[in-house]
Amino acid sequence: LQTGSPDEVYDRPVSRFVSEFLGTSNIFEAKSLTGSMFLVTTEGAGSIKIRAASSENRISGEAVVLAVRPEKLKISDRPSGASNEIAASVANGVFRGMYHAYQLRLPGREDPLVAYRQGEAGNFEIGSEVYVSWLPEDVVLLADDRASSKEAIQRTV
């Protein structure tokens, strides 16, 4: 459960449930490397390092859940050198009046990233190779409440 203003709860959810309940979130299950650096392991394609603006002290190797909202992702046809930048391919794109919604495939990741692009020139065709990036301050560390929900369900059965 979380209380706060709508903007606060949307922008800084405390749990995976709240993050996904209030809209689309790009969720990453990761391991802590340092207080602000995290490692996401992908199947057969190596790993992705994600930098957050977190000042929390984390134990190296600690499992964490990270979230980034789709409107925080930037898409480009060339690398920008941003701290959280990953090569991806456009799996799907839909025009939704005020913005384009894209599904982006990352090598070794089953779930696509979702990115909203509003008011920017140029659209990306399905199959295009792109670069997706986001700012460290847009990464939110979440409590992974899925495990506790599963345990509660198992106890009631």
N, C-alpha and C positions, 0 to 999 in steps of 0.2 A: 504494500500500500504506500502511496506517496501523495503528499499534499503540497500545494504551492500554486502559483499563478499558472494559467494555461501555457504561457511561453516558457516558464521555468521547467514545468513538467515535460513539455515536448523537447526542449533543447537539452535538458540535463536529467533524463530519466535515471532512476536509481537501480532499476532491475530490467532484465531482459523482457519480462512480461509487460511492463509499462512501456518500454521502447517499442515493442511490436504492436501493442494495443492501440497506441496513439498514432499509428501510421507506419509507413515502410521504413525499415532500418536495414542497413548493411551490417550484418553480424559477423564478427571474427572470433573464433575460439583460438586463443594464443597462449604462449608461455612468456613470462616476464624475463627479460634479459637484464635490465636495469630499472631504475625508477620511472623512466619515460620511454624505454624502448622495449618492444614486444616482438615475438617471433610467431608467425602463423605458418604451420607446416602444411604443404599441399601434396597431394598424391602424385608421386613420380615426377614432380616439376620443381623440386627444391623447396624454397621457403620465401616468405614475404616478411620484411621487417617493417614494422609500423611504429612511428614515433608519435607519442601523445604529449600533451602539455601537462602531464600529471606530476605532482610533486610528492606523491605518496611513495613511501619506501616499500618496495616489493622484494620478496625473496627470489633470487634467480631461479628460474624453472617453475615458479608458481603459475598455476593455471588461472587465466583470466578470460573475461568476455568483453569485447570491445564493440562499440557501435558507432556508425557514421551515417547521418541522414543523407538521403539522395540529393537534396539541394545543396549540400556542402561539397559534392564531388565536382571537379572541373575536368572536362574532356578536351583533349587537344590532338591534332594529327601529328605532332612532333613532341619530343621530350622537352620539358621545361626546366628540369633540374630541381624540381620541388622535392621536399624531404619525404613525402609519402607519394611516390609516383610509381605506377605499375603499368606495364604493357598489357593491353587487353584487345579483344575483338568485339565488334558490335554484333550481338546475337539478335536483337530486335529493337525497333524504334517506333514510337507512336506519337503523333502530334496531338496534343490535348488542349488546343485553343491558345493558352498563354505560354505553354512550354512544350518541349519534347521530352518524353520519357524513354530512356534507353536501358536495355539489359545488356550488360557487358560480361563477356566470358574471360576468366583468368585461367591460364594454364594450371591444371591440377586441382581446380576448385569446382565442385559440383554446382553450388548455388551461384547464379549470376549476381553481379553487383547491379544495383539500380541507381541511375543518375538522372536528375532532372536538369534540363538546360533551358534557361529562359532568357530571352532578349539578347542572345548572342548570334552573331553572323555564322552562317554555315551549318549544314546538317550532315550527319554521318550516315552513310549507306550501310545496310546489313552486310556483314563480312569485312567491313573496314577495320584496319589495324589502327588502334588509337592508344593514347596514354591517358590514364586517369590518375588524378592526384587530389589531395585534400590537405588542409592545414592541421598541424598537431593539436591545436586548440579545439578542433571539431571532432576529435576522438573522445568518446565517453566510455569510461570504465563502468561496467555493470555488474550487479550481483547476478549470478546465474541461478535463477530460481526454478529452473526446470527440474533439477535434481530433488529439491525439497518438495516440489509438487508431485513428482513420481513416488517419492517415499510416502507422502500423505495418502495418495491413492492406494498404494500397496497395503498400508496399514488398515484401510477401511474395507478392503476386500476380504 
